[in-house]
Amino acid sequence: MPEKKQEALFQQAVDGEQKVEPRDWMPEGYRKNLIRQISQHAHSEVVGMLPEGNWITRAPSLHRKTILLAKVQDEAGHGLYLYSAAETLGIGRDELIDQLLSGKAKYSSIFNYPTLTWADIGAIGWLVDGAAIINQVMLTRTSYGPYSRAMVRICKEESFHNRQGYDILMTLSKGTPEQKAMAQDALDRWWWPSLMMFGPSDKDSPHSAQSMQWKIKRQGNDELRQVFIDRTVPQAEFIGLKVPDPKLKWNEQTQHYDWGEINWEEFNQVIKGNGPCNAERMAARRKAHDDGAWVREAALAHAEKKNKRNAA
Ligand code: FAQ
């Protein structure tokens, strides 16, 4: 069948809300775009373990420590589902990891900021997982079957993460003046980077139009960012914290919050590798990869032995 005809049939199936499955015909651009997005998402989950992992040994109680340990393990699991989903598109795990370690593939800008206090762990759960959920609930309806199914499970776990983060900040906000100040300081530092997680404004987003046509993305970056703001501002008010945006104001007419300007120069610098922790995060990932070489070799040797036994 001519390629143009195949593309038209593909678009028709997508428009009719049929899920695309790994063995289905798909345009090369669709495959490439999905590998890019899913693998960057996987890398974000794995690099995202680092800022929180930083506080496992310093959690303020055994109870908080066990919750944080479980959360960080969940993020590893999310990374694994997502690498598996990317692999169904015909790329190997080694190549995906090489792309991260060589700096070719991006990961979310948010994980290049430091976790300076315990309140930052609350801010990550509340704001970072909160932003991730809004984006990922949309992705449960993405057109690629394996990605959409991975998202359903991931979103359930992210909701738990989101609540535990809010609970940390609520507890600190009801605590001593120093604890409340620590919670406010965390919100001050994490608010704007959390808004940047949704990506550039739609007009500056090179992938959005095509991704929307293929229903990889179902809503634009700006729309999702607004959903996050509308949902999160009342939560901040409820625990007595102030969102660090002097232009933030409820707009009766639009029934949304009006808000200030994102510092896009900061965003661009962070995704170019010049954020506060980019070098540290990549060094930690490279070390973990090198330290894990013997595990990969042992697993491979075990698999080869098993294959030989089965073939005999
Ligand atoms: N950071 O044309 P667009 C989590 C890049 S998971 C870095 O708008 P697109 C869980 C973009 O890749 C968080 N780079 O691109 C957790 C592209 O560059 P490229 C991750 C960014 O793909 C919680 C260029 O800018 N979530 O947090 C960012 O259509 C707590 C142009 O952008 C996902 O990955 C950014 N913020 O839309 C874990 C969700 N934004 O590839 C641990 C899936 C944009 O051409 C602890 N991804 N860029 O070199 C998506 O939904 C989309 O990829 C967007 C970007 C919405 C992120």
Residues whose N, C-alpha, C, O or C-beta is under 5 A from the ligand:
A	BS01	FAQ	Q37 Q40 H41 S44 E45 G48 M49 E75 K106 Y107 S108 S109 V128 D129 A132 N135 M196 M197 F198 G199 P200 S205 P206 H207 S208 S211 I271
